[in-house]
Amino acid sequence: MSDAAHGLPAAHDVVVIGGGGHVGLPLAIALADSGASVAVYDVDVATVDLINAAVLPFSEPGAQPKLDAAVAAGRLVATTDAAVVGTAESIVVVLGTPVDEHLNPDPRAIPAALGACTPYFRDGQLLVLRSTVYPGVTALVEKLISELGHDIDVAFCPERIAEHKAMEELYTLPQIVASRSPRGRARAAELFGRLTDTIVDLEPEEAELAKLFTNTWRYIKFATANQFFMMANDRGLDFERIRQGLTTGYPRAADMPGAGFAAGPCLFKDAMQLAAFNDNNFALGHAAMLVNEGLPLYLVTQMEKKYDLANMTVGILGMAFKADSDDARSSLSYKLRRVLDFRARDVLTTDPHVTTDSRLVPLETVLADSDLLVLATPHRAYRGIEPVVPVIDVWNFFGQGVAV
Ligand SMILES: NC(=O)c1ccc[n+]([C@@H]2O[C@H](COP(=O)([O-])OP(=O)(O)OC[C@H]3O[C@@H](n4cnc5c(N)ncnc54)[C@H](O)[C@@H]3O)[C@@H](O)[C@H]2O)c1
């Protein structure tokens, strides 16, 4: 389909490649809200149709009113037609960068995905990489552009928002801007200056590592808390009581997180990207992976020690990877369910937001039919429920401690 067939204007300030995704779309909406004319290019037809109908394909608080306004004003359109890339002054790439089933990153994924767009690249454009990339991908893309013979400025400007905080953090977080060319740097800073006042300059290789270090740092912190939880629990002690005790009035430990499932599409895979980058020589990152990914199994083993699990129905509350979200990607609730499917008599699962799982049953059914519950995702929707069976509550959601 041609650009004109979509009724798109001939020129856009920004085209977001992968702009139907969890971070691409909030950015596209925010840029359109700042007055830019924005086009989303995405290969997912259903997502493109939803955006053009001003329907968010996933939940993101605060995004819907801005999406409504941007679509109504003609400042945001979506298309599956790669030709739209040729209409852009600035191109922002926010494609997914998953690791494969053997935990290998694919440094060629972004250059390969750009293949459909390269015929439409033209001199004078700014190309911003915003995905969390394997170190060296910016240089690969620079090489690709140079081989095409185009005069295009390339910048790497990592996205650092957390899902469900996008419409706040796009405006409040400093933006890291990295480009080898002063003009690329200035243009990228101007683009993100539409949203935020603070621009942080780094070299591309520094910025690539900055993003991976950020996510891995968080992942290791969660793993530390989870290992402390297991350590205390194995000695009959409640980690949450200890944590609250040690953080009280003590600023140097104030950032110690509570225990909980550290999951989702970013932290684990970015720790593994960093490990691969360091020739798989990353003891802390791999240890964090073992601890975080091992937590569901630890919980099931504890449940077996305490209960006649094989003859019980276990209810899992929450399948999304984080509270109040509908995003079930890489959620540890699924690992928990797989283990329980094998070791419990029956497993019931529920979630108020996830729509992508045919095994979900209503909360009332889970509460009525389970012998034991696991609070896997601390959705606010579970506030106020009063379970009549024991609850495994590693988040201390119900305030009764986390001991299992
Ligand atoms: N999700 C987060 O919270 C978050 C936060 C910061 C950074 N990031 C990074 O941002 C990047 C995107 O993550 P996401 O969660 O938004 O992923 P996503 O899967 O939600 O979005 C990617 C989008 O790209 C589209 N797409 C796939 N192949 C395409 C192609 N060849 N051409 C055009 N579109 C294509 C998909 O249809 C999808 O809409 C990743 O590198 C991720 O690590 C994510």
The ligand as an SDF file (V2000), in Angstrom:
LIG
                    3D

 44 48  0  0  0  0  0  0  0  0999 V2000
    9.4580   -2.7220   27.3000 N   0  0  0  0  0  0  0  0  0  0  0  0
   10.1700   -1.9130   28.0640 C   0  0  0  0  0  0  0  0  0  0  0  0
    9.8110   -1.6070   29.2120 O   0  0  0  0  0  0  0  0  0  0  0  0
   11.4580   -1.2790   27.5220 C   0  0  0  0  0  0  0  0  0  0  0  0
   12.0350   -0.2070   28.2280 C   0  0  0  0  0  0  0  0  0  0  0  0
   13.2010    0.3690   27.7000 C   0  0  0  0  0  0  0  0  0  0  0  0
   13.7610   -0.1470   26.5540 C   0  0  0  0  0  0  0  0  0  0  0  0
   13.1930   -1.2050   25.9060 N   0  0  0  0  0  0  0  0  0  0  0  0
   13.7950   -1.7040   24.6720 C   0  0  0  0  0  0  0  0  0  0  0  0
   13.0340   -1.1960   23.6000 O   0  0  0  0  0  0  0  0  0  0  0  0
   13.0450   -2.1350   22.5070 C   0  0  0  0  0  0  0  0  0  0  0  0
   11.6170   -2.4570   22.1190 C   0  0  0  0  0  0  0  0  0  0  0  0
   10.9900   -3.1160   23.2000 O   0  0  0  0  0  0  0  0  0  0  0  0
    9.4100   -3.2700   23.2820 P   0  0  0  0  0  0  0  0  0  0  0  0
    9.1080   -3.8390   24.6270 O   0  0  0  0  0  0  0  0  0  0  0  0
    8.7510   -2.0030   22.8840 O   0  0  0  0  0  0  0  0  0  0  0  0
    9.1770   -4.3790   22.1580 O   0  0  0  0  0  0  0  0  0  0  0  0
    7.8100   -4.7030   21.4260 P   0  0  0  0  0  0  0  0  0  0  0  0
    7.9370   -6.0980   20.9640 O   0  0  0  0  0  0  0  0  0  0  0  0
    6.6630   -4.3230   22.3080 O   0  0  0  0  0  0  0  0  0  0  0  0
    7.7970   -3.7140   20.1800 O   0  0  0  0  0  0  0  0  0  0  0  0
    8.4920   -3.9420   18.9940 C   0  0  0  0  0  0  0  0  0  0  0  0
    7.5810   -3.5610   17.8470 C   0  0  0  0  0  0  0  0  0  0  0  0
    8.3310   -3.7260   16.6320 O   0  0  0  0  0  0  0  0  0  0  0  0
    7.4780   -4.3110   15.6700 C   0  0  0  0  0  0  0  0  0  0  0  0
    8.3260   -4.9520   14.6720 N   0  0  0  0  0  0  0  0  0  0  0  0
    8.9480   -6.1520   14.7340 C   0  0  0  0  0  0  0  0  0  0  0  0
    9.6840   -6.3520   13.6490 N   0  0  0  0  0  0  0  0  0  0  0  0
    9.5460   -5.2510   12.8720 C   0  0  0  0  0  0  0  0  0  0  0  0
   10.0870   -4.8520   11.6280 C   0  0  0  0  0  0  0  0  0  0  0  0
   10.9290   -5.6520   10.9660 N   0  0  0  0  0  0  0  0  0  0  0  0
    9.7390   -3.6440   11.1250 N   0  0  0  0  0  0  0  0  0  0  0  0
    8.8820   -2.8350   11.8020 C   0  0  0  0  0  0  0  0  0  0  0  0
    8.3400   -3.1530   12.9990 N   0  0  0  0  0  0  0  0  0  0  0  0
    8.6790   -4.3510   13.5210 C   0  0  0  0  0  0  0  0  0  0  0  0
    6.5880   -5.2520   16.4370 C   0  0  0  0  0  0  0  0  0  0  0  0
    5.4050   -5.5460   15.7380 O   0  0  0  0  0  0  0  0  0  0  0  0
    6.3480   -4.4540   17.7140 C   0  0  0  0  0  0  0  0  0  0  0  0
    5.1770   -3.6500   17.6150 O   0  0  0  0  0  0  0  0  0  0  0  0
   13.8560   -3.3370   23.0030 C   0  0  0  0  0  0  0  0  0  0  0  0
   15.1780   -3.2080   22.5870 O   0  0  0  0  0  0  0  0  0  0  0  0
   13.7490   -3.2190   24.5100 C   0  0  0  0  0  0  0  0  0  0  0  0
   14.8210   -3.8410   25.1530 O   0  0  0  0  0  0  0  0  0  0  0  0
   12.0250   -1.7640   26.3440 C   0  0  0  0  0  0  0  0  0  0  0  0
  1  2  1  0
  2  3  2  0
  2  4  1  0
  4  5  1  0
  4 44  2  0
  5  6  2  0
  6  7  1  0
  7  8  2  0
  8  9  1  0
  8 44  1  0
  9 10  1  0
  9 42  1  0
 10 11  1  0
 11 12  1  0
 11 40  1  0
 12 13  1  0
 13 14  1  0
 14 15  2  0
 14 16  1  0
 14 17  1  0
 17 18  1  0
 18 19  2  0
 18 20  1  0
 18 21  1  0
 21 22  1  0
 22 23  1  0
 23 24  1  0
 23 38  1  0
 24 25  1  0
 25 26  1  0
 25 36  1  0
 26 27  1  0
 26 35  1  0
 27 28  2  0
 28 29  1  0
 29 30  1  0
 29 35  2  0
 30 31  1  0
 30 32  2  0
 32 33  1  0
 33 34  2  0
 34 35  1  0
 36 37  1  0
 36 38  1  0
 38 39  1  0
 40 41  1  0
 40 42  1  0
 42 43  1  0
M  CHG  2   8   1  16  -1
M  END
$$$$
